């Protein structure tokens, strides 16, 4: 600034004001001609190319949005990816265009880039968690780990996915509580609504019932639910009986498995259990109870019954109570 002021003062001193303004006018005209001849065409070409790339990007993301609207599942991921792609693409295109245009306008990019590098390092160190959230969110979307509407278990929380973005996932559990989970905390995803669901119903029947009759009854009831028009479209295959799984006291466990569409097993399970309750009552079969006590009159000798002690049997010596002695008098107590 001092050098420029000294130069202007020297021109004014030796040449006069008129000469100074004439030289200044000639300089401006020369600079304007050079700008119109060289810089302006480059700026125009850069802006046109940037506009073309933005239009192409808009067409691609618009197509992605239409695909997301037509899809029944996974639409949230496609919409999120489309919006992220559009915003990121516009930012990159604008940044590259600015790098081309600013030098043509006389700006020096070296100090600006150096300052931006230092600021970027500082912001990166201060926002590590946000960067991790966004990177993990991109992986969740690209790998299609879960969709909006899926029932999942993530970060120790179970519920239905209500919304998702690059930074967070919103999950609402059965009692209505809404959990907002940063994506960086999602390390393991349990998606219980993907592809199909398998439900196992453990039917407990009393020991006195014939296992073959019980299994035939369970098969008939399960197939009745399977062929019911209200539940037929929910099944992917016929129910399977696994036989006698375990015997616990007076109860026998018979597992029955349903393979249904994803997260659609609840209604068939409830209907099957309702029908089993009615069927067991109609066939005079008792439900299993590990604490049930029998006697000979109830079982007619067919089931378990307690063993009676023979009359007049001497007590077990090891079970007799030891004789106690008073330590002060020596007499028995």
C-alpha positions in Angstrom: 0.0 0.0 0.0 2.8 2.5 0.8 4.6 1.6 -2.5 1.3 2.2 -4.4 0.7 5.5 -2.7 4.2 6.6 -3.4 3.8 5.7 -7.1 0.5 7.6 -7.4 2.0 10.7 -5.6 5.0 10.6 -8.0 2.7 10.5 -11.1 0.6 13.3 -9.8 3.8 15.4 -8.9 5.6 15.0 -12.3 2.7 14.4 -14.7 -0.2 16.2 -13.2 -3.7 14.9 -12.4 -4.8 14.7 -16.1 -1.9 12.5 -17.0 -2.5 10.2 -14.0 -6.2 9.7 -14.8 -5.3 9.1 -18.5 -2.8 6.4 -17.6 -5.3 4.9 -15.1 -7.9 4.8 -17.7 -5.6 3.2 -20.2 -4.7 0.6 -17.6 -8.3 -0.2 -16.8 -9.2 -0.5 -20.5 -6.2 -2.8 -21.1 -7.1 -5.0 -18.1 -10.8 -5.1 -19.2 -9.8 -6.1 -22.7 -7.6 -8.8 -21.4 -10.3 -10.1 -19.1 -12.9 -10.1 -21.8 -10.5 -11.8 -24.2 -9.0 -14.5 -22.0 -10.7 -14.9 -18.5 -14.4 -14.3 -19.4 -14.6 -17.2 -22.0 -12.9 -19.5 -19.5 -15.4 -18.5 -16.7 -18.3 -19.0 -19.1 -17.2 -22.4 -20.2 -16.6 -23.4 -16.5 -20.1 -22.3 -15.5 -21.7 -24.1 -18.5 -19.8 -27.3 -17.7 -20.8 -27.1 -14.0 -24.4 -26.5 -15.0 -24.4 -29.5 -17.3 -23.0 -31.8 -14.6 -25.5 -30.5 -12.1 -28.3 -31.3 -14.5 -27.0 -34.8 -15.1 -26.8 -35.2 -11.3 -30.3 -34.0 -10.9 -31.6 -36.5 -13.5 -29.9 -39.4 -11.8 -31.1 -38.5 -8.3 -34.6 -37.8 -9.7 -34.6 -41.3 -11.2 -33.5 -42.7 -7.9 -36.4 -40.9 -6.1 -38.9 -42.4 -8.6 -37.5 -45.8 -8.0 -37.8 -45.3 -4.3 -41.4 -44.2 -4.6 -42.3 -47.3 -6.6 -40.6 -49.8 -4.2 -42.5 -51.3 -1.3 -39.3 -51.9 0.8 -36.0 -50.2 0.9 -37.4 -46.9 -0.4 -36.0 -45.0 2.6 -32.5 -46.1 1.8 -32.8 -45.1 -1.8 -34.2 -41.7 -1.0 -31.5 -41.1 1.6 -28.8 -42.1 -0.8 -30.3 -39.9 -3.5 -30.4 -36.9 -1.3 -26.9 -37.5 0.0 -25.6 -38.1 -3.6 -27.2 -34.9 -4.8 -25.9 -32.7 -2.0 -22.4 -34.2 -2.1 -22.3 -33.9 -5.9 -23.4 -30.3 -6.0 -20.8 -29.5 -3.3 -18.0 -31.1 -5.3 -19.0 -29.5 -8.6 -19.3 -26.1 -7.0 -15.9 -26.5 -5.3 -14.1 -27.5 -8.5 -15.8 -24.7 -10.4 -14.6 -22.2 -7.7 -11.1 -23.5 -8.0 -11.1 -22.7 -11.7 -12.9 -19.3 -11.5 -11.2 -17.7 -8.5 -7.7 -17.5 -10.1 -9.2 -15.9 -13.2 -10.6 -13.2 -11.0 -7.2 -12.5 -9.4 -7.6 -14.4 -6.2 -4.6 -16.3 -4.8 -5.7 -19.8 -3.8 -2.5 -20.8 -2.0 -3.2 -19.0 1.3 -6.9 -20.0 1.1 -6.1 -23.7 0.6 -3.6 -23.6 3.4 -6.1 -22.0 5.8 -8.8 -24.5 4.7 -6.4 -27.4 5.4 -5.7 -26.3 8.9 -9.4 -25.6 9.5 -10.3 -29.0 8.1 -7.9 -30.8 10.5 -9.4 -28.9 13.5 -12.9 -29.6 12.5 -12.1 -33.3 11.8 -10.6 -33.7 15.3 -13.6 -32.0 16.9 -16.2 -33.9 15.0 -14.8 -37.4 15.0 -18.1 -38.9 16.3 -20.1 -37.2 13.6 -17.8 -38.5 10.9 -18.0 -42.0 12.3 -21.9 -41.7 12.4 -22.0 -40.7 8.8 -19.6 -43.3 7.6 -21.4 -46.1 9.4 -24.7 -44.7 8.1 -23.4 -44.9 4.6 -22.5 -48.6 5.1 -25.9 -49.3 6.6 -27.6 -47.8 3.6 -25.3 -49.4 1.0 -25.4 -52.8 2.5 -29.2 -52.6 3.1 -28.8 -53.9 6.7 -32.4 -52.9 7.6 -35.3 -50.8 6.2 -37.8 -48.5 7.7 -40.5 -50.7 9.2 -38.2 -53.6 10.0 -38.2 -55.0 13.6 -34.5 -54.9 14.7 -32.3 -55.2 17.7 -29.5 -52.7 17.6 -27.3 -51.1 20.3 -29.2 -53.0 23.0 -32.6 -51.7 21.8 -35.4 -53.6 20.2 -38.2 -52.1 18.2 -39.5 -51.0 14.8 -37.3 -48.7 12.7 -39.3 -45.4 12.1 -36.7 -43.3 10.4 -33.1 -43.4 9.4 -30.4 -41.0 8.1 -26.7 -40.9 7.7 -26.2 -39.8 11.3 -28.9 -41.6 13.3 -31.6 -44.3 13.4 -34.9 -43.9 15.2 -36.4 -47.0 16.8 -39.7 -47.3 18.6 -40.3 -50.2 21.0 -43.5 -52.0 21.9 -44.5 -49.5 24.7 -44.1 -46.5 22.4 -40.7 -45.3 23.6 -38.7 -43.7 20.8 -35.0 -44.3 20.8 -32.6 -42.2 18.8 -29.4 -44.1 18.1 -26.2 -42.6 16.6 -25.1 -44.8 13.8 -21.6 -45.1 15.2 -23.0 -47.1 18.1 -24.5 -49.8 15.8 -22.0 -52.6 15.7 -24.4 -55.6 15.5 -27.8 -55.7 13.7 -30.4 -58.4 14.4 -33.1 -58.0 11.8 -36.0 -60.2 12.8 -38.2 -59.0 9.8 -35.9 -60.0 6.9 -36.9 -62.7 4.4 -38.9 -65.0 6.7 -39.7 -65.8 10.4 -39.7 -69.1 12.2 -41.9 -69.5 15.3 -41.7 -72.4 17.7 -44.7 -73.2 19.9 -44.0 -75.6 22.8 -47.3 -77.5 23.6 -47.3 -79.1 27.0 -49.5 -82.2 27.4 -50.0 -84.4 30.4 -48.0 -87.6 30.7 -51.1 -89.8 30.7 -51.9 -88.9 27.0 -50.8 -91.2 24.2 -48.0 -89.4 22.4 -49.1 -90.7 19.0 -52.6 -89.4 19.5 -51.3 -86.1 20.7 -49.0 -85.7 17.7 -51.9 -86.6 15.3 -54.1 -84.0 17.1 -51.4 -81.3 16.8 -50.9 -82.1 13.1 -54.6 -81.7 12.4 -54.9 -78.4 14.3 -51.7 -77.0 12.7 -52.9 -77.9 9.2 -56.3 -76.4 10.0 -54.6 -73.1 10.7 -52.3 -73.5 7.6 -55.3 -74.0 5.3 -57.5 -71.3 6.8 -58.0 -68.5 4.2 -57.3 -65.9 6.8 -53.8 -67.2 7.4 -53.0 -69.2 4.3 -51.0 -66.5 2.6 -48.8 -65.9 5.6 -47.2 -69.4 5.5 -44.2 -70.2 3.4 -44.4 -74.0 4.1 -46.4 -76.5 6.1 -46.0 -76.6 9.9 -43.6 -79.2 11.1 -43.8 -81.3 14.3 -40.5 -82.1 16.0 -41.9 -85.0 18.2 -41.3 -85.3 21.9 -38.8 -82.7 22.9 -38.6 -83.3 26.7 -40.4 -84.8 29.7 -40.6 -82.7 32.8 -42.4 -84.3 35.7 -45.9 -85.1 34.4 -45.7 -83.0 31.3 -44.4 -83.8 27.9 -43.3 -81.0 25.5 -44.2 -81.2 21.8 -42.6 -78.4 19.7 -44.5 -77.2 16.6 -42.8 -74.9 14.1 -44.4 -72.3 11.8 -42.4 -70.8 8.9 -44.1 -67.6 7.8 -43.4 -64.3 6.0 -41.2 -61.9 7.8 -42.7 -60.7 11.0 -46.1 -62.3 10.2 -45.9 -65.2 12.6 -47.9 -63.7 15.5 -51.5 -64.1 14.2 -51.1 -67.9 13.2 -49.4 -68.6 16.6 -52.3 -67.1 18.5 -54.9 -68.9 16.5 -53.0 -72.2 16.8 -52.9 -71.9 20.6 -56.6 -71.1 20.8 -57.5 -74.1 18.7 -55.2 -76.4 20.7 -56.9 -75.3 24.0 -60.3 -76.3 22.5 -59.0 -79.6 20.9 -57.3 -80.8 24.1 -60.6 -80.2 26.0 -62.6 -82.1 23.4 -60.3 -85.1 23.5 -60.2 -85.1 27.3 -56.4 -84.4 27.4 -54.9 -82.5 30.3 -52.3 -79.8 29.8 -48.9 -80.7 31.3 -48.1 -79.7 34.9 -44.8 -80.7 36.5 -46.3 -80.2 39.9 -49.4 -82.3 39.4 -49.9 -85.1 42.1 -51.6 -88.4 41.2 -53.2 -91.2 43.1 -54.5 -94.6 42.1 -58.1 -93.6 41.8 -57.3 -90.7 39.4 -55.0 -92.7 37.2 -56.6 -96.2 37.4 -53.1 -97.6 37.5 -52.2 -96.1 34.1 -50.2 -93.2 35.2 -47.6 -92.4 37.9 -48.7 -92.6 41.5 -46.9 -92.2 44.8 -45.3 -95.2 46.4 -46.9 -96.1 49.8 -44.8 -97.1 52.8 -45.6 -100.7 54.1 -47.5 -100.7 57.4 -45.5 -101.4 60.6 -42.2 -100.7 58.8 -39.4 -99.7 61.2 -38.1 -96.2 60.8 -34.9 -95.7 59.0 -32.0 -95.7 61.6 -30.1 -92.9 59.8 -33.2 -90.8 59.9 -33.8 -91.1 63.7 -33.2 -88.0 65.7 -30.1 -88.1 68.0 -30.7 -88.2 71.8 -30.0 -84.9 73.4 -28.3 -84.5 76.8 -28.4 -81.6 79.2 -24.7 -80.5 79.5 -25.3 -79.2 83.1 -27.2 -82.1 84.7 -26.3 -84.9 82.4 -29.9 -85.9 82.0 -31.6 -86.8 78.8 -33.8 -84.2 77.2 
